[in-house]
Amino acid sequence: MQFTKMQGCGNDYIYINCLKEEVKNPSELAVKLSDRHFGIGGDGIVLIEPSDRADFFMSMYNADGSRAEMCGNAIRCVGKYVYERHMTDKTKLSIDTLAGIKFLELKLAGNTDDDRQVSYVTVNMGNPILEPEMIPVLSKKDVVIQEEIMIDHITYQITCVSMGNPHAVVFVDDVKSLNLEEIGPKFEHHDLFPRRINTEFIQVVDKNHIIMRVWERGSGETLACGTGACASVVAGLLEKRLEEHVTVELIGGSLEIFYDQTTNIVYMTGPAVEVFTGVIDESIC
Ligand SMILES: N[C@H](CCC[C@H](N)C(=O)O)C(=O)O
Protein backbone atom coordinates (compact mmCIF):
# COMPACT_ATOMS: atom_id res chain seq x y z
CA MET A 1 0.00 0.00 0.00
CA GLN A 2 1.35 3.42 -1.06
CA PHE A 3 1.49 6.20 1.54
CA THR A 4 2.68 9.80 1.78
CA LYS A 5 4.09 11.39 4.93
CA MET A 6 3.13 15.07 5.30
CA GLN A 7 3.26 17.65 8.05
CA GLY A 8 1.67 20.96 8.90
CA CYS A 9 3.73 22.89 11.49
CA GLY A 10 5.26 19.57 12.56
CA ASN A 11 1.86 17.89 13.13
CA ASP A 12 2.67 14.85 11.04
CA TYR A 13 0.34 12.27 9.54
CA ILE A 14 0.46 9.33 7.15
CA TYR A 15 -1.77 9.99 4.12
CA ILE A 16 -3.41 7.24 2.08
CA ASN A 17 -5.23 7.82 -1.21
CA CYS A 18 -8.36 5.70 -0.82
CA LEU A 19 -9.41 6.42 -4.38
CA LYS A 20 -6.63 3.89 -5.17
CA GLU A 21 -6.07 1.93 -1.95
CA GLU A 22 -8.49 0.00 0.29
CA VAL A 23 -8.10 0.37 4.07
CA LYS A 24 -10.06 -2.36 5.88
CA ASN A 25 -9.50 -1.33 9.51
CA PRO A 26 -8.34 2.30 9.69
CA SER A 27 -8.40 2.45 13.47
CA GLU A 28 -6.07 -0.55 13.81
CA LEU A 29 -3.89 0.71 10.96
CA ALA A 30 -3.58 4.13 12.61
CA VAL A 31 -2.13 2.57 15.76
CA LYS A 32 0.34 0.42 13.80
CA LEU A 33 1.56 3.10 11.38
CA SER A 34 1.74 5.94 13.92
CA ASP A 35 4.21 4.01 16.09
CA ARG A 36 7.53 5.85 15.76
CA HIS A 37 9.56 2.64 16.19
CA PHE A 38 7.53 -0.29 14.83
CA GLY A 39 5.63 1.72 12.21
CA ILE A 40 6.19 4.75 9.99
CA GLY A 41 5.76 7.29 12.79
CA GLY A 42 3.13 10.00 13.00
CA ASP A 43 0.37 11.65 15.00
CA GLY A 44 -2.16 9.50 13.13
CA ILE A 45 -3.41 8.64 9.64
CA VAL A 46 -5.48 10.60 7.09
CA LEU A 47 -7.59 8.92 4.40
CA ILE A 48 -8.42 10.81 1.20
CA GLU A 49 -11.74 9.49 -0.06
CA PRO A 50 -14.30 10.30 -2.77
CA SER A 51 -17.28 12.50 -1.93
CA ASP A 52 -20.62 13.03 -3.66
CA ARG A 53 -21.10 16.51 -2.15
CA ALA A 54 -17.58 17.96 -2.11
CA ASP A 55 -14.39 17.52 -4.10
CA PHE A 56 -13.03 14.97 -1.63
CA PHE A 57 -13.72 13.52 1.84
CA MET A 58 -11.10 13.51 4.61
CA SER A 59 -11.17 10.88 7.36
CA MET A 60 -8.68 11.25 10.20
CA TYR A 61 -7.61 8.84 12.95
CA ASN A 62 -5.43 9.73 15.95
CA ALA A 63 -2.39 7.68 16.96
CA ASP A 64 -4.51 5.73 19.47
CA GLY A 65 -6.91 4.71 16.68
CA SER A 66 -9.74 7.05 17.71
CA ARG A 67 -11.48 8.85 14.86
CA ALA A 68 -11.67 12.65 15.00
CA GLU A 69 -14.24 14.88 13.35
CA MET A 70 -11.74 17.33 11.89
CA CYS A 71 -8.02 18.11 11.68
CA GLY A 72 -6.84 21.58 10.67
CA ASN A 73 -3.19 20.78 9.90
CA ALA A 74 -4.20 17.70 7.93
CA ILE A 75 -6.84 19.36 5.75
CA ARG A 76 -4.23 21.82 4.45
CA CYS A 77 -2.03 18.86 3.48
CA VAL A 78 -4.98 17.13 1.76
CA GLY A 79 -5.48 20.24 -0.38
CA LYS A 80 -1.81 20.20 -1.35
CA TYR A 81 -1.89 16.42 -1.99
CA VAL A 82 -4.84 16.37 -4.41
CA TYR A 83 -3.73 19.45 -6.36
CA GLU A 84 -0.07 18.43 -6.80
CA ARG A 85 -1.15 14.95 -7.94
CA HIS A 86 -3.52 16.39 -10.54
CA MET A 87 -6.54 14.86 -8.77
CA THR A 88 -8.07 18.31 -9.19
CA ASP A 89 -7.16 21.45 -11.09
CA LYS A 90 -8.95 23.70 -8.62
CA THR A 91 -7.04 26.00 -6.27
CA LYS A 92 -10.33 26.70 -4.48
CA LEU A 93 -11.77 23.40 -3.37
CA SER A 94 -14.08 21.75 -0.86
CA ILE A 95 -13.22 18.91 1.49
CA ASP A 96 -16.02 17.15 3.38
CA THR A 97 -15.37 15.93 6.93
CA LEU A 98 -17.35 14.65 9.92
CA ALA A 99 -17.39 18.32 10.97
CA GLY A 100 -19.00 19.37 7.67
CA ILE A 101 -17.64 20.69 4.40
CA LYS A 102 -14.57 22.96 4.64
CA PHE A 103 -13.46 25.34 1.90
CA LEU A 104 -9.79 25.71 1.00
CA GLU A 105 -7.76 28.21 -1.00
CA LEU A 106 -4.37 26.93 -2.16
CA LYS A 107 -1.44 29.36 -2.44
CA LEU A 108 1.03 28.28 -5.13
CA ALA A 109 4.77 28.58 -4.54
CA GLY A 110 5.92 28.81 -8.16
CA ASN A 111 5.80 31.70 -10.62
CA THR A 112 4.69 29.71 -13.67
CA ASP A 113 1.36 28.06 -14.41
CA ASP A 114 2.84 24.58 -14.73
CA ASP A 115 4.41 24.80 -11.27
CA ARG A 116 1.79 23.11 -9.13
CA GLN A 117 3.69 23.33 -5.88
CA VAL A 118 1.41 24.41 -3.04
CA SER A 119 3.12 26.25 -0.19
CA TYR A 120 0.36 27.69 2.01
CA VAL A 121 -3.33 26.97 2.37
CA THR A 122 -6.14 29.09 3.79
CA VAL A 123 -9.07 27.15 5.24
CA ASN A 124 -12.55 28.42 6.07
CA MET A 125 -12.92 26.45 9.32
CA GLY A 126 -16.58 27.36 9.73
CA ASN A 127 -18.33 28.54 12.89
CA PRO A 128 -17.02 27.85 16.39
CA ILE A 129 -19.48 25.93 18.57
CA LEU A 130 -19.96 27.09 22.16
CA GLU A 131 -23.03 25.19 23.40
CA PRO A 132 -21.72 22.79 26.08
CA GLU A 133 -23.88 19.88 24.90
CA MET A 134 -22.46 20.29 21.38
CA ILE A 135 -18.79 20.31 22.44
CA PRO A 136 -19.47 18.17 24.58
CA VAL A 137 -18.61 19.33 28.10
CA LEU A 138 -20.73 18.72 31.19
CA SER A 139 -21.90 22.16 32.32
CA LYS A 140 -25.14 23.85 33.27
CA LYS A 141 -23.89 27.14 31.79
CA ASP A 142 -24.88 28.46 28.36
CA VAL A 143 -21.19 28.92 27.49
CA VAL A 144 -18.14 27.56 29.34
CA ILE A 145 -15.86 30.57 29.86
CA GLN A 146 -13.12 30.60 32.52
CA GLU A 147 -14.71 27.72 34.41
CA GLU A 148 -12.57 26.25 37.16
CA ILE A 149 -11.16 22.71 36.93
CA MET A 150 -8.89 21.06 39.50
CA ILE A 151 -5.98 18.97 38.19
CA ASP A 152 -3.35 17.64 40.63
CA HIS A 153 -4.57 20.06 43.33
CA ILE A 154 -4.04 23.06 41.03
CA THR A 155 -7.01 25.12 39.83
CA TYR A 156 -7.06 26.02 36.13
CA GLN A 157 -9.66 28.01 34.21
CA ILE A 158 -10.99 26.47 30.97
CA THR A 159 -12.93 28.00 28.09
CA CYS A 160 -14.49 25.32 25.87
CA VAL A 161 -14.91 25.64 22.10
CA SER A 162 -15.66 23.07 19.40
CA MET A 163 -14.34 23.40 15.84
CA GLY A 164 -16.17 20.19 15.07
CA ASN A 165 -13.84 18.54 17.59
CA PRO A 166 -13.71 19.41 21.28
CA HIS A 167 -11.24 21.86 22.87
CA ALA A 168 -10.56 23.22 26.34
CA VAL A 169 -8.41 26.38 26.28
CA VAL A 170 -6.32 27.33 29.33
CA PHE A 171 -4.50 30.69 29.53
CA VAL A 172 -1.29 30.49 31.59
CA ASP A 173 1.66 32.77 32.32
CA ASP A 174 4.38 30.43 31.01
CA VAL A 175 3.69 27.44 28.73
CA LYS A 176 7.28 26.19 28.95
CA SER A 177 6.98 25.43 32.66
CA LEU A 178 4.02 23.06 32.20
CA ASN A 179 4.54 19.30 32.56
CA LEU A 180 2.12 18.23 29.81
CA GLU A 181 3.05 14.53 30.09
CA GLU A 182 1.71 14.74 33.66
CA ILE A 183 -1.35 17.01 33.37
CA GLY A 184 -2.30 16.43 29.71
CA PRO A 185 -3.89 13.00 30.19
CA LYS A 186 -5.77 14.25 33.28
CA PHE A 187 -7.45 16.96 31.21
CA GLU A 188 -8.01 14.56 28.28
CA HIS A 189 -9.75 11.93 30.40
CA HIS A 190 -11.49 14.24 32.89
CA ASP A 191 -15.13 13.35 33.72
CA LEU A 192 -16.26 16.76 32.43
CA PHE A 193 -15.59 15.59 28.85
CA PRO A 194 -17.81 12.68 27.68
CA ARG A 195 -15.80 12.33 24.43
CA ARG A 196 -12.46 13.35 25.94
CA ILE A 197 -10.89 16.70 25.01
CA ASN A 198 -8.01 18.43 23.22
CA THR A 199 -6.41 20.89 25.65
CA GLU A 200 -4.56 24.05 24.54
CA PHE A 201 -2.29 25.95 26.92
CA ILE A 202 -1.86 29.58 25.84
CA GLN A 203 0.60 32.29 26.77
CA VAL A 204 -0.41 35.74 25.51
CA VAL A 205 2.44 37.78 24.01
CA ASP A 206 0.09 40.54 22.89
CA LYS A 207 -3.44 40.86 21.49
CA ASN A 208 -2.27 39.57 18.10
CA HIS A 209 0.32 36.96 19.13
CA ILE A 210 0.10 33.90 21.37
CA ILE A 211 2.37 30.96 22.17
CA MET A 212 0.55 27.63 22.30
CA ARG A 213 1.27 24.12 23.48
CA VAL A 214 -1.32 21.36 23.09
CA TRP A 215 -2.14 17.96 24.53
CA GLU A 216 -4.24 16.32 21.83
CA ARG A 217 -7.01 13.79 22.38
CA GLY A 218 -5.69 10.50 21.09
CA SER A 219 -2.17 11.67 20.21
CA GLY A 220 -0.62 13.36 23.24
CA GLU A 221 1.52 16.48 22.92
CA THR A 222 1.87 17.38 19.24
CA LEU A 223 3.95 20.14 17.67
CA ALA A 224 0.82 21.91 16.44
CA CYS A 225 -2.98 21.68 16.33
CA GLY A 226 -4.90 23.64 13.71
CA THR A 227 -8.37 23.28 15.19
CA GLY A 228 -6.82 24.03 18.58
CA ALA A 229 -5.26 27.24 17.29
CA CYS A 230 -8.69 28.32 16.00
CA ALA A 231 -10.40 27.38 19.29
CA SER A 232 -7.75 29.31 21.24
CA VAL A 233 -8.33 32.54 19.29
CA VAL A 234 -12.09 32.23 19.78
CA ALA A 235 -11.52 31.63 23.51
CA GLY A 236 -9.13 34.60 23.65
CA LEU A 237 -11.80 36.89 22.19
CA LEU A 238 -14.44 35.51 24.57
CA GLU A 239 -12.07 36.29 27.46
CA LYS A 240 -11.28 39.73 25.93
CA ARG A 241 -7.55 38.94 25.75
CA LEU A 242 -7.11 38.89 21.95
CA GLU A 243 -8.16 40.64 18.75
CA GLU A 244 -9.50 39.00 15.57
CA HIS A 245 -6.15 38.50 13.78
CA VAL A 246 -3.73 36.36 15.78
CA THR A 247 -0.38 34.72 15.00
CA VAL A 248 -0.34 31.42 16.86
CA GLU A 249 3.25 30.41 17.58
CA LEU A 250 3.54 26.64 18.04
CA ILE A 251 6.50 24.35 18.65
CA GLY A 252 6.43 23.24 14.99
CA GLY A 253 5.71 26.57 13.33
CA SER A 254 3.14 29.40 13.15
CA LEU A 255 -0.46 29.64 12.00
CA GLU A 256 -2.35 32.82 11.10
CA ILE A 257 -5.87 32.77 12.50
CA PHE A 258 -8.58 35.30 11.67
CA TYR A 259 -11.89 35.08 13.53
CA ASP A 260 -14.28 37.24 11.53
CA GLN A 261 -16.88 38.05 14.18
CA THR A 262 -19.17 39.75 11.65
CA THR A 263 -19.69 36.43 9.84
CA ASN A 264 -18.76 34.18 12.81
CA ILE A 265 -16.27 32.31 10.59
CA VAL A 266 -12.75 31.32 11.60
CA TYR A 267 -10.03 31.30 8.92
CA MET A 268 -6.73 29.46 9.32
CA THR A 269 -3.68 29.98 7.09
CA GLY A 270 -0.60 27.81 7.33
CA PRO A 271 1.97 25.64 5.58
CA ALA A 272 1.60 22.14 4.15
CA VAL A 273 4.72 20.06 3.54
CA GLU A 274 5.29 16.69 1.87
CA VAL A 275 8.13 14.83 3.58
CA PHE A 276 8.39 11.43 1.80
CA THR A 277 6.42 8.69 0.08
CA GLY A 278 6.68 4.96 0.57
CA VAL A 279 5.11 1.53 0.41
CA ILE A 280 3.62 -0.21 3.43
CA ASP A 281 4.36 -3.94 3.58
CA GLU A 282 1.12 -5.93 3.22
CA SER A 283 1.96 -7.81 6.44
CA ILE A 284 1.41 -4.57 8.38
CA CYS A 285 -1.98 -3.68 6.81
N1 LIG B 1 -6.61 15.04 18.14
C1 LIG B 1 -7.72 15.76 17.49
C2 LIG B 1 -7.67 15.57 15.96
C3 LIG B 1 -6.47 16.25 15.32
C4 LIG B 1 -6.56 17.75 15.41
C5 LIG B 1 -5.29 18.52 15.17
N2 LIG B 1 -4.10 17.76 14.89
C6 LIG B 1 -5.50 19.64 14.17
O1 LIG B 1 -4.55 20.01 13.45
O2 LIG B 1 -6.63 20.21 14.17
C7 LIG B 1 -9.05 15.22 18.04
O3 LIG B 1 -9.11 14.05 18.46
O4 LIG B 1 -10.04 15.99 18.01
The ligand as an ORCA input file, in Angstrom:
! r2SCAN-3c Opt
* xyz 0 1
  N      -6.606     15.042     18.136
  C      -7.721     15.758     17.493
  C      -7.670     15.571     15.961
  C      -6.468     16.250     15.318
  C      -6.563     17.750     15.410
  C      -5.286     18.518     15.166
  N      -4.099     17.762     14.886
  C      -5.498     19.643     14.175
  O      -4.555     20.011     13.449
  O      -6.630     20.208     14.168
  C      -9.054     15.220     18.040
  O      -9.105     14.050     18.464
  O     -10.039     15.993     18.007
*
